[in-house]
Amino acid sequence: MKRRDFLISTAAAGVAAATFSPAFAKGRGGDKLRVAMIGTGLRGQSQLGPILSRDDVELVAICDTQQVMLGHALANIDKAGRRKPKVYGGNGDANAWKALLAQKGIDAVFIVTPWEWHAPMAIAAMEAGVAVGCEVVAGITLQDHWDVLRAQQRTGTPYMLLENVCYRRDVMAVLQMVRAGLFGELVHMQAGYQHDLRGVKFNSGNPDEPYGSGVEFGAKGFSEAQWRTQHSIDRNGELYPSHGIGPCAMYANIHRGNRFTHINAFATKARGLHDYILKHPKGGPDHPNAKVQFKLGDVVTTTLRCENGETIILQHDTSLPRPYSLGFRVQGTDGLWMDVNKSIHIEGRSPPHKWEDAQAYYDQYDHPLWRKYADKAAGAGHGGMDWFVVHAFIEAVKASAPMPIDIYDAVAWSAITPLSEQSIAEDYRTLAFPDFTEGKWKSRRPIFALDDRY
Ligand SMILES: NC(=O)c1ccc[n+]([C@@H]2O[C@H](COP(=O)([O-])OP(=O)(O)OC[C@H]3O[C@@H](n4cnc5c(N)ncnc54)[C@H](O)[C@@H]3O)[C@@H](O)[C@H]2O)c1
């Protein structure tokens, strides 16, 4: 179904994909979209690339608590030949972003701060009528997720979770395969965040060597070591679900005729981070951080059950040595795909009981968005997918179109974290998954990447 047909059919059925306030409903065509960024750390600086490359966007304001991060961002902006934005913060003031949101004429804001700031910043931005593009995750507690949802519903301001892996080239080709019925009826999916982050959670604190340069964190660390590591001390759960669940949710049409119904989680013992501190040349048993107790299990396995009978397994695995892999597996009545070795097996097409190399399938089912924009995306972060997520958000805001990854997706994907923590804390209990759509999942229809515009 084409997006236009979809919009007409959903409107006719009284099933708006998202309700936007009149300011957004009239469309933003014509002038440049005026955007701001809160949090110009390593991710924000990387996302400036796709933003500054666009003629239809003007970056009018940036904010960060730290001067060093603002300095890098301003250098990027200058190098791109773009006008200097108004700058907020730089003096450690954790509330300078409030003044940014009070600046007149900002259409949209990218929120690229530590997790604990996402919900309050998004809620305030929506209250100010500023469209939100929020980095993963949506909030910390389950209540945060309800609060973000209610703020979007109350204000009608667009909100998109900037989940870039949904735009990965092979992930989108597999979406086309799923939609074409190549795997038959979907039965089971697997994915996760399987990324050795030991050298991210610890460094020396020197901005010139952010990865693996030491065993410091918190006030003595730099970038994510300043805040992310503390979550590994305080929490035990699936701390980063959206890179894995996002694509699976799109495959399974979650919130568009399907929904998560149950969740539980198991965690292994926590060994990897302590072991890293002991073995690092700047660490050792006498280093003060060798006494830190980490709560986060090295491998956390979360299982979700869906209304239409599928199961989804997510694995969070960030504290042990391993090559990066999100570990996707998509399995149906006619075959399966696994991303680790680019392997696919389709009954009747593949040799019996044998894997095939998936590349020919990726090429055949390459998504129209990638066919159209691969050249523009070249050079953007994470193999180009970061360009697509920025593009999708900006185009959807300009057109007042439904957000491709909308508020229901955002809160449900992200609420996996507090729910998995609760399950582990309650002796691995299986919990009912809250229906954030309050029944609307039954009549909503897929929109993600349905045409070649977003
Ligand atoms: N989608 C992806 O692939 C991807 C990749 C990396 C990071 N991220 C996400 O991006 C976000 C930022 O991560 P990062 O790697 O850039 O971390 P970072 O620590 O490098 O940057 C965060 C920045 O936020 C600033 N900040 C903290 N509190 C603030 C406040 N109150 N007001 C204004 N600025 C504040 C910090 O000074 C820092 O510069 C996180 O949510 C992270 O999970 C996503």
The ligand as a Tripos MOL2 file, in Angstrom:
@<TRIPOS>MOLECULE
LIG
   44    48     1     0     0
SMALL
NO_CHARGES

@<TRIPOS>ATOM
      1 N1         21.5130    5.1460   17.8400 N.am      1 LIG1
      2 C1         22.8010    4.9050   17.9910 C.2       1 LIG1
      3 O1         23.4310    4.1940   17.2130 O.2       1 LIG1
      4 C2         23.5350    5.5290   19.1420 C.ar      1 LIG1
      5 C3         24.9290    5.5010   19.2120 C.ar      1 LIG1
      6 C4         25.5570    6.1100   20.2900 C.ar      1 LIG1
      7 C5         24.8010    6.7070   21.2700 C.ar      1 LIG1
      8 N2         23.4460    6.7230   21.1810 N.ar      1 LIG1
      9 C6         22.6080    7.3740   22.1980 C.3       1 LIG1
     10 O2         22.8510    8.7720   22.1310 O.3       1 LIG1
     11 C7         22.7690    9.3350   23.4250 C.3       1 LIG1
     12 C8         24.0540   10.0970   23.7440 C.3       1 LIG1
     13 O3         25.1430    9.1880   23.7110 O.3       1 LIG1
     14 P1         26.6320    9.6750   23.4240 P.3       1 LIG1
     15 O4         27.3730    8.4710   22.9780 O.co2     1 LIG1
     16 O5         26.6410   10.8670   22.5630 O.co2     1 LIG1
     17 O6         27.0990   10.0610   24.9090 O.3       1 LIG1
     18 P2         28.0540   11.2840   25.3020 P.3       1 LIG1
     19 O7         28.2900   11.1390   26.7500 O.co2     1 LIG1
     20 O8         29.2260   11.3170   24.3830 O.co2     1 LIG1
     21 O9         27.1630   12.5500   25.0090 O.3       1 LIG1
     22 C9         26.1000   12.9540   25.8300 C.3       1 LIG1
     23 C10        26.2080   14.4570   25.9480 C.3       1 LIG1
     24 O10        25.0860   14.9430   26.6910 O.3       1 LIG1
     25 C11        25.5780   16.0010   27.4820 C.3       1 LIG1
     26 N3         24.6440   16.2400   28.5840 N.ar      1 LIG1
     27 C12        24.4960   15.5270   29.7260 C.ar      1 LIG1
     28 N4         23.5210   16.0690   30.4810 N.ar      1 LIG1
     29 C13        23.0710   17.1370   29.7880 C.ar      1 LIG1
     30 C14        22.0780   18.1130   30.0730 C.ar      1 LIG1
     31 N5         21.3480   18.0870   31.1930 N.pl3     1 LIG1
     32 N6         21.8710   19.1010   29.1800 N.ar      1 LIG1
     33 C15        22.6060   19.1490   28.0190 C.ar      1 LIG1
     34 N7         23.5580   18.2600   27.7160 N.ar      1 LIG1
     35 C16        23.7790   17.2600   28.5970 C.ar      1 LIG1
     36 C17        26.9470   15.5440   27.9370 C.3       1 LIG1
     37 O11        27.7440   16.6250   28.3460 O.3       1 LIG1
     38 C18        27.4810   14.8880   26.6900 C.3       1 LIG1
     39 O12        28.2060   15.7530   25.8640 O.3       1 LIG1
     40 C19        22.4670    8.1750   24.3580 C.3       1 LIG1
     41 O13        21.0940    8.0770   24.5260 O.3       1 LIG1
     42 C20        22.9720    6.9800   23.6100 C.3       1 LIG1
     43 O14        22.3300    5.7860   23.9810 O.3       1 LIG1
     44 C21        22.8010    6.1440   20.1310 C.ar      1 LIG1
@<TRIPOS>BOND
     1     1     2 1
     2     2     3 2
     3     2     4 1
     4     4     5 ar
     5     4    44 ar
     6     5     6 ar
     7     6     7 ar
     8     7     8 ar
     9     8     9 1
    10     8    44 ar
    11     9    10 1
    12     9    42 1
    13    10    11 1
    14    11    12 1
    15    11    40 1
    16    12    13 1
    17    13    14 1
    18    14    15 2
    19    14    16 1
    20    14    17 1
    21    17    18 1
    22    18    19 2
    23    18    20 1
    24    18    21 1
    25    21    22 1
    26    22    23 1
    27    23    24 1
    28    23    38 1
    29    24    25 1
    30    25    26 1
    31    25    36 1
    32    26    27 ar
    33    26    35 ar
    34    27    28 ar
    35    28    29 ar
    36    29    30 ar
    37    29    35 ar
    38    30    31 1
    39    30    32 ar
    40    32    33 ar
    41    33    34 ar
    42    34    35 ar
    43    36    37 1
    44    36    38 1
    45    38    39 1
    46    40    41 1
    47    40    42 1
    48    42    43 1
@<TRIPOS>SUBSTRUCTURE
     1 LIG1         1 GROUP 0 **** ****
